Amino acid sequence: MTSAAPRSGPRAIRKPSLRVERELQREGFAVVAGMDEVGRGALAGPVSVGVVVIDQSCRSGPIGLRDSKLLAPRRREQLVAPVRRWALAWGVGHASALEIVAVGILGALRRAGRRALATTGVRPDVVLLDGKHDWLNDPARDGLLAFAESDGPDGGRQKLPPVRTLVKADMRCSSVAGASVLAKVERDAAMVEFARTHSAYGWEINKGYAAPEHRRALLRSGPCVLHRRSWNLTGMPERMSEALTGPAGALRDGADDIGEVAADAGHEWAMMGVPIDVEVIRG
């Protein structure tokens, strides 16, 4: 699927619909799962993936539904219950900062997406993924048989449906817009909760993204167990950043093994139901 170049100006903001989902259903994919991620570019906290599953019985999406980035926080929160009622099934999955360090952002997205699918209790016929790239399947292991049995979110076996990608699906497709709202609200709430025990970084406002006050706090206090320590957290040249916060991939002073940090962080991620399994993190 391809999308036309968006027009500039306020008219470029369109209301999402089920047009693409209905096209897929006409192709024979009766149960469609729209999927979107949030937190991919953050410096701290999890990457989160939402999924909204629809079938022919699902009519137009809730009034006011848009891509989560276009909605005010209060409006996003108000849409959660209507989206859940509207969908055939829904779910949100997360992958922790420790997993991002261990397997990379694409591997973490894959884990979060598969966890989201697993929570729905439904096996869709196709996944509609926002963007150009299929990060749900592992090209090194799934290949052309991505729809067959593949590694599950935590090392088990999971049957994955075929994936269709679509640029701006979060703006065009109601199922994907709903998924983005669910993921954004759940991740934002988690970052606000994390800010209670890590108050230096302003996460209740910046949600872990690279806001100026977040990077200033990193320079003052250094990173914590919820930061993605393999990233250039300060935005400075790499050598200068390492001098201030430690080398890329460093865990924290005095931690010789990722398991030690996993134990420290376990209670944080337990709030979100994200498993802290040292063997899983090590991959």
Stockholm file with secondary structure:
# STOCKHOLM 1.0

chainA/1-283         MTSAAPRSGPRAIRKPSLRVERELQREGFAVVAGMDEVGRGALAGPVSVGVVVIDQSCRSGPIGLRDSKLLAPRRREQLVAPVRRWALAWGVGHASALEIVAVGILGALRRAGRRALATTGVRPDVVLLDGKHDWLNDPARDGLLAFAESDGPDGGRQKLPPVRTLVKADMRCSSVAGASVLAKVERDAAMVEFARTHSAYGWEINKGYAAPEHRRALLRSGPCVLHRRSWNLTGMPERMSEALTGPAGALRDGADDIGEVAADAGHEWAMMGVPIDVEVIRG
#=GR chainA/1-283 SS CCCCCCCSSGGGCCCCBSHHHHHHHHTTCCSEEEEEEECTTCSBSCEEEEEEEECTTCCSCCTTCCCGGGSCHHHHHHHHHHHHHHSSEEEEEEECHHHHHHHHHHHHHHHHHHHHHHHHCCCCSEEEEESSSCCSSCTTTTGGGTTSEEECTTSSEEECCCEEEETTHHHHBHHHHHHHHHHHHHHHHHHHHHHHHCGGGCHHHHTTSCCHHHHHHHHHHCCCTTBCTTSCSSCSCHHHHHHHHCSTTCCCTTCCSHHHHHHHHHHHHHTTTCCCCHHHHHC
#=GC SS_cons         CCCCCCCSSGGGCCCCBSHHHHHHHHTTCCSEEEEEEECTTCSBSCEEEEEEEECTTCCSCCTTCCCGGGSCHHHHHHHHHHHHHHSSEEEEEEECHHHHHHHHHHHHHHHHHHHHHHHHCCCCSEEEEESSSCCSSCTTTTGGGTTSEEECTTSSEEECCCEEEETTHHHHBHHHHHHHHHHHHHHHHHHHHHHHHCGGGCHHHHTTSCCHHHHHHHHHHCCCTTBCTTSCSSCSCHHHHHHHHCSTTCCCTTCCSHHHHHHHHHHHHHTTTCCCCHHHHHC
//
